[in-house]
Amino acid sequence: MSNKDKNVTISEKQRINCLRCEHFYITWEPKFPRGCKLLNFKTRSMPSLVVFQSCGHPCDGFREKKKL
């Protein structure tokens, strides 16, 4: 049974905000507008959500963007 078959949800504390991650980028492709440089993929939704749905745990690659 895949993680998609299970009713797995992520709590607010575990949710990763990709907009604050240095690996997140905007692709400018209408079909896949968001991407993750670390994991090398593009998606319609937030990359951290795709990671959670795929493996069942929050993204381990999150790294907060450096402040200016």
DOFIVO-912599 format. One record per atom (N, C-alpha, C): chain; atom name; x, y, z. Coordinates in steps of 0.05 Angstrom, whole numbers, plus 5000, padded with zeros to 4 digits. Each point is the difference from the previous one (the first is absolute). Last residue first. Example, Ala and Ser with C-alpha at 12.3 -4.5 7.8 and 13.67 -1.06 7.14 Angstrom:
  chaine  atome    c1    c2    c3
       A      N  5257  4955  5142
       A     CA  5016  5024  5001
       A      C  4985  5022  5014
       A      N  5006  4885  4999
       A     CA  4982  5024  5000
       A      C  5018  5024  5000
This chain:
  chaine  atome    c1    c2    c3
       A      N  5385  5779  5090
       A     CA  5018  5020  4988
       A      C  5010  5019  5021
       A      N  4973  4893  5013
       A     CA  4989  5027  5002
       A      C  5020  5020  4988
       A      N  4988  4894  4974
       A     CA  5016  5018  5015
       A      C  4987  5028  4999
       A      N  4944  4906  4992
       A     CA  5015  5020  4984
       A      C  5015  5019  5019
       A      N  4977  4898  5029
       A     CA  4989  5027  5000
       A      C  5018  5019  4983
       A      N  4984  4894  4986
       A     CA  5022  5017  5011
       A      C  4990  5029  4997
       A      N  4964  4889  4987
       A     CA  4994  5029  5005
       A      C  5024  5014  5012
       A      N  4988  4903  4975
       A     CA  5018  5018  4986
       A      C  4996  5030  5005
       A      N  4947  4920  5029
       A     CA  5025  5002  5016
       A      C  5019  5021  4988
       A      N  4887  4986  4998
       A     CA  5024  5003  4984
       A      C  5025  5004  5019
       A      N  4913  4946  5038
       A     CA  5007  5027  4990
       A      C  5027  5000  4986
       A      N  4945  4909  4997
       A     CA  5011  5017  5021
       A      C  5008  5027  4989
       A      N  4961  4927  4947
       A     CA  4986  4998  5025
       A      C  5013  5016  5023
       A      N  5019  4987  4900
       A     CA  5015  4983  5019
       A      C  4987  4999  5028
       A      N  4959  5046  4922
       A     CA  5016  4978  4988
       A      C  5012  4982  5021
       A      N  4950  5080  5022
       A     CA  4982  4980  4988
       A      C  5016  4976  4990
       A      N  5049  5072  5034
       A     CA  4985  4988  5021
       A      C  4982  4978  4990
       A      N  5047  5053  4938
       A     CA  5019  4983  5015
       A      C  4984  4985  5021
       A      N  4953  5064  4953
       A     CA  5006  4977  4983
       A      C  5018  4980  5014
       A      N  4983  5082  5042
       A     CA  4976  4983  5000
       A      C  5004  4975  4984
       A      N  5067  5066  5000
       A     CA  5000  4986  5025
       A      C  4975  4982  5003
       A      N  5010  5058  4923
       A     CA  5017  4976  5000
       A      C  5000  4984  5026
       A      N  4915  5057  4964
       A     CA  5025  5006  5015
       A      C  5017  4974  5001
       A      N  4936  5002  4917
       A     CA  4996  5007  5028
       A      C  5027  5006  5014
       A      N  4999  4975  4909
       A     CA  4978  5020  5002
       A      C  4996  5010  5028
       A      N  5098  4965  4963
       A     CA  4974  4990  5008
       A      C  4979  5023  4999
       A      N  5112  4959  4980
       A     CA  4981  5022  4997
       A      C  4972  4989  5006
       A      N  5110  4970  5028
       A     CA  4974  4994  4987
       A      C  4983  5025  5000
       A      N  5092  4974  5046
       A     CA  5000  5002  4971
       A      C  4973  4991  4987
       A      N  5037  5012  5094
       A     CA  4990  4974  4991
       A      C  4995  4999  4970
       A      N  5036  5080  5039
       A     CA  5014  4978  5014
       A      C  4991  4973  4989
       A      N  4958  5081  4970
       A     CA  5027  4996  4989
       A      C  5015  4976  5012
       A      N  4892  5020  4986
       A     CA  5020  4996  5021
       A      C  5027  4994  4987
       A      N  4901  5054  4968
       A     CA  5020  4979  4998
       A      C  5018  4999  5024
       A      N  4900  5041  4944
       A     CA  5018  5000  5024
       A      C  5020  4977  4998
       A      N  4930  5018  4932
       A     CA  5011  5026  5008
       A      C  5019  5001  5023
       A      N  4955  4938  4921
       A     CA  5016  4993  5024
       A      C  5014  5025  5010
       A      N  4940  5008  4927
       A     CA  4991  4973  5010
       A      C  5014  4992  5025
       A      N  5023  5084  4955
       A     CA  4972  5000  5010
       A      C  4991  4973  5011
       A      N  5100  5041  5003
       A     CA  4986  4981  4982
       A      C  4971  4998  5010
       A      N  5071  5048  5045
       A     CA  4988  5016  4979
       A      C  4987  4983  4978
       A      N  5047  4980  5089
       A     CA  5010  4990  4974
       A      C  4990  5017  4976
       A      N  5027  5016  5109
       A     CA  4977  5003  4981
       A      C  5010  4992  4973
       A      N  5041  4963  5098
       A     CA  5002  5020  4978
       A      C  4974  5000  4984
       A      N  5057  4958  5098
       A     CA  4975  5005  4985
       A      C  5005  5021  4978
       A      N  5065  4973  5067
       A     CA  4999  4982  4977
       A      C  4975  5004  4983
       A      N  5019  5047  5084
       A     CA  5019  5008  4980
       A      C  5000  4983  4975
       A      N  4915  5020  5069
       A     CA  5022  4981  4995
       A      C  5018  5010  4978
       A      N  4914  5036  5032
       A     CA  5022  5009  5017
       A      C  5025  4983  4997
       A      N  4918  4983  4953
       A     CA  5006  5027  4993
       A      C  5024  5011  5017
       A      N  4959  4913  5015
       A     CA  5020  5001  4979
       A      C  5008  5028  4992
       A      N  4962  4956  5091
       A     CA  4993  5023  4983
       A      C  5022  5003  4979
       A      N  4963  4912  5061
       A     CA  5023  5016  4991
       A      C  4990  5022  4982
       A      N  4953  4939  5084
       A     CA  4998  5010  4973
       A      C  5024  5018  4993
       A      N  4980  4959  5087
       A     CA  5017  4985  4982
       A      C  5001  5011  4972
       A      N  4944  5036  5070
       A     CA  5028  5002  5009
       A      C  5019  4987  4981
       A      N  4906  4995  4985
       A     CA  5010  5027  4995
       A      C  5029  5003  5008
       A      N  4968  4902  4974
       A     CA  4992  5020  5019
       A      C  5012  5027  4993
       A      N  4971  4917  4934
       A     CA  5024  5012  5012
       A      C  4990  5022  5019
       A      N  4956  4902  4959
       A     CA  4999  5029  5000
       A      C  5025  5010  5015
       A      N  4955  4905  4950
       A     CA  5022  5012  5015
       A      C  4997  5030  4997
       A      N  4947  4910  4975
       A     CA  4991  5027  5006
       A      C  5020  5013  5018
       A      N  5019  4923  4923
       A     CA  4996  5004  5029
       A      C  4990  5029  5004
       A      N  5024  4972  4914
       A     CA  4977  4984  5008
       A      C  4993  5004  5029
       A      N  5077  5039  4961
       A     CA  4976  5014  4990
       A      C  4975  4985  5008
       A      N  5086  4965  5019
       A     CA  4992  5021  5019
       A      C  4976  5015  4990
       A      N  5010  4899  4968
       A     CA  5016  5024  4999
       A      C  4990  5020  5020
       A      N  4998  4888  4999
       A     CA  4983  5024  5000
       A      C  5018  5025  5000
